Amino acid sequence: MQKIVSFWLIGYLLALVACAGNQSHERDTPIVLNKAVWNDFNQALSLLKEEKYADAIPLLDNVIAKERRFPAPYINLGSAHAKLGHDKLAEENFLLALKIDPVNSHANNELGLLLRKLGRFDDAKKAYETALSKHPDYLPGRKNLGVLCDIYLRDLACAMKHFKKYQKYSPDDQQVKIWIADLERRVAKQ
């Protein structure tokens, strides 16, 4: 799980860089990031990688206070709150990220994980499906949807579908190979 979180943090940083180079939907001028905002965001990412979630939160709050056009700081803030057990704050920040980018795969996946933890399985499924709507090869969302379908929804066909799609892009994942074999065994018993 830690490897995935680190990958997402790097992805968020890259998304922020990409957004900075794109043109705003509301304007015809490029978006330019304030150097202090950029520095705070980088420092927050470093703290998150070190699992210093409480220390990263004020920096991310500062980034958001100065720059509200990107989902990445909200996603990271939501993830930090989730790690600290602040479920309501985590959900609020994931939803704010989704206001900016409704089909953001990272935000929807993180929201799905939180909703699953809270026992809101149907909402979690919708979040994962939204994560995959724009990027069907988004592996964390694909794997998490398979887990949700298998363990929490007891929908073996759904689980098999998503694990097989996951395996197409990540054929060397031994854990998913075992899960698929187990699903095939359980389906055969039905």
Buried (B, 14 or more C-beta within 10 A) or exposed (E): EEEEBEEBBEBBBEBBEEBBEEEEEEEEEEBEBEEEBBEBBBBBBBBBBEEEBEBBBEBBBBBBEBBEEBBBBBBBBBBBBBBEEBBEBBBBBBEBBBEBBEEBBBBBBBBBBBBBEBEBBEBBBBBBBBBBBEBEEBBBBBBBBBBBBBEBBEBBEBBBBBBBBBBEEBEEBEEBBEBBEBBEEEEEEE
